[in-house]
Each structure stands twice: as structure tokens, then as C-alpha cells.
């Protein structure tokens, strides 16, 4: 019990550390990019970031869903077989989300010239499309990583999850600021974000296989569980859409004006 309490305290400390690092990153990275690449390229960068955030709606709370249901299964002493079925079902759903996210990304890529023809030059539209393509690597990696991080958190390894997020933000911040300061190139900033996202996915997968390694060969969850998952996911979808509208819609509209 004492070990569990210490673990939760450590997870809480690291969670607050993540909030601080993430906040500081927002204050440092944006001005650094603006200073080195200029307002035009920075405007493109922020517009694409807003579009990417909108595309992340495809996540639909896979991680939160796994945390909730795995914790519930463990609390009610459900079998490892049942947890395996649950995880396999959500994994299949997550692959569907990834597929539709890629399709949505390609659609956005094609309509960028029409959305921003009044505000971007032909060269700037080309830059925007390239940045979006690079960002799609990050989107796919994050969507896949959320599945493993959800299982890991569902089993109570919160310290690892928060520490992983903190280190990834620090890596992105330090590498991006260093590169943009030296080379004044926004492309590599987006590549750094994608590469770190891939690295997090690989590490999450290794951690999952090493410390949990749930067998996914039990078949899928029962139809009643699937219905519950869908309802819960829809609630998260509505919340995500509201959050995205509040935080990113203005950047998308301003970019198109």
C-alpha cells in the first residue's frame, strides 16, 4: 500500500512537471520560430498546426477509453482473457480511426490551394502542403501510440506515461529551438516533431511488451461491450470537437482570410 501511495505521488509530481514544461514550451518555441523564419512562414506553420490538431479528432479518446475500461475490468476482477478481448477490439477501432485520419489528411492536402488562395502565394501553398504531409507522420504515430499508452496507464503505470510526455516535449523544444536558431528552417521543426512522435510510439510499444504484454488472440469483445465503447467514444468526440473549435478554429479562419 505504501509503495502504491509513493507511486501515485511520483506520478502526480511528474504530471505537474509535464504541465509546466508544456506551458514553457509554448512560450519559447513560437517566438523562436517567428523570430527566425518571419511572419509569413510562421503564419503558415501555425495554420498547419491548427489543421493538424483538427485532424487529431480522429483519436476519439482511445487512450481515455482504454484507461477507463481496463481499470473497471481490473476492479471487478474480470479475467485476462476479457481484458485481451477489450484491447483487441479497441485496437481494431483505432486502426479504423488511423485510416480515416489519413483519408481526411489527404482531402485537406488537396483543398489547401482553394482554402488559402486569397491569403497564401503559390509558393506558400506549396510549403503548407509539404508541412501537412510531414505532420501526417506525427498524426499516425500519435494515434498508434495512444493505444499503447492507454493500456499502460490502465495498468497504473502513470509515472511512465507522464515522464514520457514530459521528455518528448523537452526533446521537441530543445531540438526545434536549436535547429531553427541555426538554420532558420521550419521544415525540420515539423520533422523533429514527427521523429519524436515515432520514437515515443516505439518506446511505448517496447514498454507494453516488456511489462504488460496482453495476449490479443482471444477474439473480440461482446456486442454489449462494443455498444458501450461506441457510446463512450461519441461523448469524447463531442468534447474533442468543442475543444478544437475553441482553440484552433480562429487560426484556421485567420489563415484563410
C-alpha positions in Angstrom: 0.0 0.0 0.0 2.9 2.4 0.9 4.6 1.6 -2.4 1.4 2.3 -4.3 0.9 5.6 -2.5 4.5 6.7 -3.3 4.0 5.7 -6.9 0.8 7.8 -7.1 2.7 10.8 -5.5 5.5 10.4 -8.0 3.0 10.2 -10.9 1.4 13.4 -9.6 4.7 15.2 -9.4 5.7 14.2 -12.9 2.2 15.2 -14.2 2.7 18.8 -12.8 6.2 18.8 -14.3 4.7 18.0 -17.6 2.2 20.8 -17.4 5.0 23.3 -16.5 7.2 22.1 -19.3 4.4 22.1 -21.9 3.4 25.6 -20.9 7.0 26.9 -21.0 7.4 25.2 -24.4 4.5 27.2 -25.8 6.1 30.4 -24.7 9.5 29.7 -26.1 9.0 27.7 -29.4 6.5 30.0 -31.1 8.6 33.3 -30.7 11.8 31.4 -31.6 10.3 30.3 -34.9 8.7 33.7 -35.6 12.0 35.4 -35.0 14.0 33.2 -37.3 11.6 32.4 -40.2 9.5 35.6 -40.4 5.8 36.2 -40.0 4.7 34.7 -43.4 6.2 31.3 -42.8 5.3 31.4 -39.1 1.7 32.1 -40.2 1.7 29.0 -42.4 3.2 27.0 -39.6 0.5 28.0 -37.1 -2.2 27.4 -39.7 -1.0 23.9 -40.4 -0.7 23.2 -36.7 -4.3 24.1 -36.3 -5.3 21.8 -39.2 -3.3 19.0 -37.7 -5.0 19.5 -34.3 -8.3 19.3 -36.1 -7.3 16.1 -37.8 -6.4 14.7 -34.4 -10.2 14.5 -33.7 -9.8 11.0 -35.2 -8.2 10.0 -31.9 -11.7 9.9 -30.3 -10.2 9.3 -26.9 -8.8 5.8 -27.5 -6.4 6.3 -24.6 -9.0 7.5 -22.2 -11.4 4.7 -23.2 -8.7 2.1 -22.5 -7.8 3.6 -19.2 -11.5 3.7 -18.1 -12.4 0.2 -19.2 -9.2 -1.6 -18.1 -9.4 0.0 -14.7 -13.1 -1.1 -14.5 -12.2 -4.6 -15.6 -9.4 -4.9 -13.0 -11.6 -3.5 -10.3 -14.3 -6.1 -11.0 -11.8 -8.9 -11.3 -12.5 -9.6 -15.0 -10.2 -12.2 -16.5 -7.1 -11.6 -18.5 -9.0 -13.1 -21.4 -11.7 -10.4 -21.2 -9.1 -7.6 -21.0 -7.4 -9.1 -24.0 -10.7 -9.1 -26.0 -11.3 -5.5 -25.0 -7.9 -4.4 -26.1 -8.1 -6.3 -29.4 -11.5 -4.6 -30.1 -10.2 -1.1 -29.4 -7.1 -1.8 -31.4 -9.2 -2.6 -34.4 -11.3 0.5 -33.8 -8.1 2.5 -33.5 -6.8 1.2 -36.9 -10.1 2.4 -38.4 -9.5 5.9 -36.9 -6.0 6.0 -38.3 -7.3 5.1 -41.8 -9.9 7.8 -41.8 -7.4 10.3 -40.4 -5.1 9.6 -43.4 -8.0 10.0 -45.8 -9.0 13.3 -44.1 -5.4 14.5 -44.3 -5.3 13.8 -48.0 -8.5 15.6 -48.5 -7.2 18.6 -46.6 -4.0 18.5 -48.6 -6.0 18.7 -51.9 -8.2 21.6 -50.7 -5.5 23.7 -49.2 -5.0 25.6 -52.5 -8.7 26.5 -52.5 -8.9 27.3 -48.8 -6.0 29.7 -48.8 -5.8 31.0 -52.3 -6.7 34.5 -51.1 -4.1 34.6 -48.3 -1.1 32.5 -49.5 1.0 32.8 -52.6 1.5 29.7 -54.8 4.9 29.1 -53.1 3.4 29.4 -49.6 0.6 27.0 -50.6 3.3 24.5 -51.6 5.0 25.0 -48.3 1.8 24.5 -46.4 1.1 21.2 -48.3 4.6 19.9 -47.6 4.3 20.7 -43.9 1.0 18.9 -43.7 2.4 15.8 -45.3 5.3 15.7 -42.8 2.8 16.3 -40.0 0.8 13.3 -41.1 3.7 11.1 -39.9 3.2 12.6 -36.5 -0.6 12.2 -36.5 -0.3 8.5 -37.4 2.4 7.9 -34.8 0.4 9.6 -32.1 -2.8 7.8 -32.9 -1.0 4.4 -32.7 0.9 5.4 -29.6 -2.3 6.4 -27.8 -3.4 2.8 -27.9 -0.3 1.5 -26.1 -0.2 4.5 -23.6 -3.9 3.9 -22.8 -3.2 0.2 -21.9 -0.1 1.2 -19.9 -2.0 3.9 -17.9 -4.9 1.5 -17.5 -2.5 -0.8 -15.6 -1.4 2.0 -13.4 2.0 3.0 -14.8 1.1 6.7 -14.7 4.7 7.8 -13.8 6.0 6.3 -17.0 3.2 8.0 -19.1 3.7 11.4 -17.6 7.5 11.1 -17.8 7.3 10.0 -21.4 5.2 13.0 -22.3 7.5 15.4 -20.4 10.6 14.1 -22.1 9.0 14.2 -25.5 8.0 17.8 -25.1 11.5 18.7 -23.9 13.1 16.9 -26.8 10.9 18.7 -29.3 11.5 22.1 -27.7 15.3 21.8 -27.4 15.9 20.3 -30.8 13.5 22.6 -32.6 14.8 25.8 -31.0 18.4 24.7 -31.7 17.7 23.8 -35.3 15.6 26.9 -36.2 18.1 29.2 -34.5 21.0 27.8 -36.5 19.3 27.1 -39.9 16.1 29.2 -39.8 14.2 26.3 -41.4 10.6 25.4 -40.3 10.6 22.1 -42.2 13.0 20.5 -39.8 10.9 21.7 -36.8 8.0 19.7 -38.2 10.2 16.7 -38.9 11.6 16.8 -35.4 8.0 16.7 -34.1 7.3 13.7 -36.3 10.5 11.9 -35.4 10.0 12.3 -31.7 6.4 11.0 -32.1 7.7 7.9 -33.8 10.3 7.4 -31.0 7.5 7.7 -28.4 5.5 5.1 -30.3 8.4 2.6 -30.4 9.2 3.1 -26.7 5.6 2.8 -25.7 5.4 -0.5 -27.7 8.6 -1.8 -26.0 7.3 -0.9 -22.6 3.9 -2.5 -23.3 5.6 -5.8 -24.5 8.0 -5.8 -21.6 5.8 -5.0 -18.6 2.2 -5.9 -19.7 2.2 -7.9 -23.0 -1.6 -8.7 -23.1 -2.4 -11.5 -25.4 -4.7 -10.3 -28.3 -5.6 -13.7 -29.7 -8.8 -14.2 -27.7 -11.2 -12.8 -30.2 -13.2 -9.5 -29.9 -15.3 -8.2 -27.1 -19.0 -8.9 -26.8 -21.5 -6.8 -28.7 -22.8 -5.2 -25.5 -19.3 -4.0 -24.6 -18.8 -2.7 -28.2 -22.0 -0.7 -27.9 -20.8 0.8 -24.6 -17.5 1.6 -26.2 -19.2 3.4 -29.1 -21.4 5.5 -26.8 -18.4 6.5 -24.6 -16.4 7.3 -27.7 -19.2 9.6 -29.0 -19.2 11.6 -25.8 -15.5 12.1 -26.1 -15.8 13.0 -29.8 -18.3 15.8 -28.9 -16.0 17.1 -26.2 -13.0 17.0 -28.6 -14.8 18.9 -31.3 -15.8 21.6 -28.8 -12.2 21.9 -27.6 -10.9 22.1 -31.1 -13.4 24.7 -32.1 -12.5 26.8 -29.1 -8.7 26.5 -29.5 -8.0 26.2 -33.2 -10.8 27.5 -35.4 -9.6 31.0 -35.2 -6.2 30.1 -36.6 -7.7 28.2 -39.5 -10.1 31.0 -40.4 -7.4 33.8 -39.9 -5.1 31.8 -42.2 -7.8 31.7 -44.9 -8.5 35.4 -44.8 
